[in-house]
Amino acid sequence: MGKHVLEFEKPVFELEAQIQKLRDLAIEQGVDLNHEITQLEATLANTERAVYESLSPWQRIRIARHPDRLYTSDYIKGMTRNFVELHGDRAFADDKAIIGGLAIFEGMPVMILGHQKGRDVKENIMRNFGSAHPEGYRKAMRLMHLAEKFGRPIIILVDTPGAYPGIGAEERGQAHLIAHNLREMSVLRVPIVVTVIGEGGSGGALGIGIADRVNVLQYAYYSVISPEGCAAILWKDPARASTAADVLKITAGDLLKLGVVDAMVEEPLGGVHRNPPQMIDLLRTHLKRDLDELTQLPVETLVEKRYDKFRKMGQFIEESQKKVENPAEAGEQASEQVTA
């Protein structure tokens, strides 16, 4: 467990600290404090459930951004062996906001890649806070084509606030590279499994997000825009990010209900940062199940199902409008429909 504590987590951490003090005291003074420790542990269990089972969407997003959350490199280290990182896009540079390479996953040769954030200021600058440049998406596509050439399934881990929006990135074709990846990934002739492990921001996430299975961790989010960006546009006030988080429907439960993702992978109580080894095991089990199913499908069926999956995404309802004689009334109806 790391050192960062969110405001709503403080009651949990305070109880854990009290329990640890009693344990230390029992050892130092040789006294029996088992009864007191057991009582506090029961209180801790109830407090954990009360705190983490009633989180608001904004609090869930805070957990998705937790500094002690596992990043792509942590999952690669914990879930695979013989990882060989591959660098560069063969055109411009090696974008360190996206890492990837060949590895063995549960006895199966795979290509694994994803966004990578940093643990401190220096590494975050190097990784550009997980926001990829065009060369990052070009590198990712190069690795995926390599996987297709050798028939290796692809595992992708998404964790980015969004693609880098700077002038240089736009000059080098950021939007084009993301669109190119969407097209190419839709027809790759190998199984692809994507998991949103933290932040899933806009085109930055979607640029490596087309897959046969799209999973999201319990406290991760996946959205066309960040809550802060949405609040700045709708209310001209980024401070209303918590309100935006409520209406955007971007947390795991809403994403599953809307059909944007295929499955939610449960996290340890309180989030990944509360028990990283358990989270690695949970994700490993889920990914293995996905790949076992997908590798049994004929290639043509695999590609067809992937295409159909994304074509069906986005539900809407059409209602025939009744005729109205008053133009003002018609305008009011249209306004109401847009608002709805």
N, C-alpha and C positions, 0 to 999 in steps of 0.2 A: 504494500500500500504506500502511496506517495505522500507528500507533505501538504498538498493543496486541499483545502477544505472549502466547499461552497457553503453559503449562509445557511441553507436549509438542512445541511448535513451536520451542523454543529452539535445538536443534541445527541446524535449517534456517536460522534467522536469523543464527546465529553464523557459519555458512559463508558466507552472503551478505555479511556484514560483512567477512569476510576477503578475499573476492574484490574487493569495492569498494575496500578499502585497497590491494590490489596494483595495481588499475587506476589509482588516484590516484597511487601511488608511481611507476608506469611513466611517467605523464605529467609529474610534477614533476621526476623525475631523468633522464628520457629514456632509460630502460633497457628492454630487451626482456624482459618477464615472461610472454609468451604461453604458454610451456610450463607454468609454475606455475599460471597462471590456468586453463588447459585441464584440468589435473589436478584442481584444486579444483572446477571446474564439473561434472566427471564424478562426483566424490564427492558434490556437492550433489544431483545428479539421483538418485543411488542413495539418499541419505538421505531425500529427499522421498518417494520411493516407499515406503521402509521405514516412514516415520512415518505418512503419510496413507492408505496402503492397509491398515493394520492397526488402525484406530481402533476403540475400544470404543463402544458406544451412548452412554455418558455423554460421551465426548470429542466425538462427533458433535453432541450437544446443546450442548456448549460452543461449537462452531463456529457452530451455528444462532443462538446468542445473541451472537456476536462483535460488539463495538462498532463495528467498521469494516465490517460487512456492509452491503450496499445495502438501502435502505428503499424503500417504495412510491414516494415522491416522486422518488427517484433513477431508478427504472425508468421512471416517467412521462416524466421529462426526457430519458432516453436512448433510449426506444423510440418516442415519439410527438412530434407537432408540433401547434401551435395549441391547446394545452391550455387550457381555460377552466374554472377551478375553480368549483363550485357549492356554496353554503353553506346551512346551516340545515335544520331538520326541519319548519318551518312550524307548530310547536306549542310548543316550549320553548326550544331553544338550538341553537347550532352546536357540535357535538362535534368537537374538533380531533384526536381519536384516530382518526377516519376521515376521509379526504379523497377527493374524487372530482370528476369533471366530464367534459365533452365533449372529444374529441381526435381527431386523425387518426392511425391506426395502419396503416402500410404502404399508404397510399392509401385506407384504409377508415374512414369515420366510426364511432367507437365511443364507448361510455361506459366509462370506466376508473375504478376506485375500490379502496380498500383501507385497511388499518390503517396508521397512521403513528406511529413512535416518534421520540424526540428524540436529538440528537447530544450534548447537554450537559445539566446538571442543570436549567437554566432551561427549555429546550425540552421536556425529558422531563416536567416538571411541567405545562407547557401541554398536552402531548399525552397526559398521564396514562399515560405509559409504554406507549402503544399499547393500553390497556384501555378499550374503549368503554363509554359510558353508554347508557341506552335511547334518548336522542335521536340517538346515533350510528347505531344500527340503523334508527331511523325515517328519518333522512336517507338512509342507504344505500338503503332501500326506495323512497324518493321518487325517487331518481336512477334506480333500475332501472325503475320504472314510466314515467318519462320516456323512457328508452331504448326501452321496449316501444312507447310511443305513436308514436315516430318510426322504429321499425324498426331500431334500432342494436344490434349485438352488444355484449355486456357482458364486459369483462375485469376480473377481481377478483384482488387480491393480498392474501393472508392473512399476517399477522405480528403475533401477539398472545399474551401469556401467558394471556389469558382475559378475559372480560367483567369490568367493574368490579364487585366484590362488596359495595360499600358500602350502607348503610341507605338513603340517598337514591335510589340506583339501583333498589333493590328496591321502594321506595315508588312510584317512577314506572313500575313494571311491566317490569323488566328481562327476567324469564323470559317474560312474555307477548309482548314485542317480538321476542325471538329465535324463539319458536314461530311467531309471525305471519310472520316472514321465511321460515322453513322452508316454510310452506304456500304463501306467495305466489310464492317463487322456483321452486317445483316446477311451476308452471303458466305462468310467463312465456313469451310467444310469440316470443322471440328467442334466438339462441344465447348460452350463458353458458360461459365458461372460467374456472376458478379455479386459481390456483397458490399453494401454500404456499411462501413465500420465506424463512421463518425459523422462528418459533415458530407452531404451530397449536394453541392451547390451548383445549380444552373447547368449551362453547357459544359462547364469544367468537369462536372461529374458525368454528364451524358456522353462526352467525347470518348470515354472508354466504358460506356454503360450498356451497350446493346448485348443481350445475352439470351441464352435459352432458359436460364433461371436467374432471376434478380431477387436477391435476399436483402434484408435490412436488419441490423442488430436492434434490439429492443429499444435502446435509447438513442439511436442514430436518427438523422432526419434526411429527407431527400426533397429538394424544392427547386422551382424555377427561379427563385430569388431568395436572398437571405431575409430574415425578419426585419433587420435594420434597413435594408434596401427598400423593402415593401413599405415600411413605415415612412421613409423619407419621401417616397413617391406619392402615397395616398394621403398622408397627413402632414407632409413637410416637416416631420419631426422623428428622427431616428430613435428618440427616447421611447417611442411607443412600440418598440419592437415586440414587447410581450403581447400587446394587443394583436399585432400582425401574426404572431405565432399561433394565436388562437384561431384566427380565421383562415389561415393558409392551408390547414389540414396536412401538415407535412411530417407528423410523427408516425412511428411504425404502425400503430393501430389504424390510423386513418388511411395510410398508404395501402395497407392490406385490404381494407374495406373498399377502397376505390379501384383496386385492381392494378395499381401502379407497380407493386411488387408481388412476387409469388409467395414469399414466406417471411415470417419474422423469426429471427433466431434469438431465443431468450438469453438474457445476460444474467450473471450472478446478481443477487439482490443488492440493489444500489448502484449497479453498473460495472463495467469492465474493470475500472480502477480499484474496485473493492476486492477482486479476486482474479487477477490476470491468468494464472495457470488454468483455472476452471474455464475461463472464457476460451482459451486456446483449444481445450478439449471439446467444448461445445461446438465451436465453429468447425473444427476438424471433422467431427462426426457428421455434421450437417452437409459439409462439402462432399464428403465421401459418398453419402447417400445420393446426392444430386448427380455426381459423376458416374456412379454405378448405373443409375437409370439412363442417363444421356448416352453413355457409350454403347448401350444396347440398341439404340435406334439407328436405322439406316441413314446415311448421310443426307439423302434427298428429303427424307421425312424430317430430319433435324432442321434443315434450312427452311423448309416450308412452314413448320410449326413456329419457328422463330419469327419469320416474316408476319405470319397471321397474328401472333401475339401482340406485336407492336401496332399493327394496323387496327386492331380492335380497341386499343387503349383510348380512353376518353369517351365517357358516356354523356349523352345529351338527350333531351326530350323536346319534341316539337309539339306545339299546340296551335291549332287553327285559331286565328283571330276573328272574333265576331265583327261584323261591320258596324261602324259608328258614324253618325252623321256629323257630330261636332269635332272639327279638327283639333281643338284644344284637348278634348277628351282622348283622342287618338294619341296625341303627344304624351299625355300623362300615362297611358297604358304602356307605350314604348319605353318611357323612362323607368316605369316600375319593373318591366321585364329585364332591362339592362341592369338595374340595381339587384334584382334577384339573381 
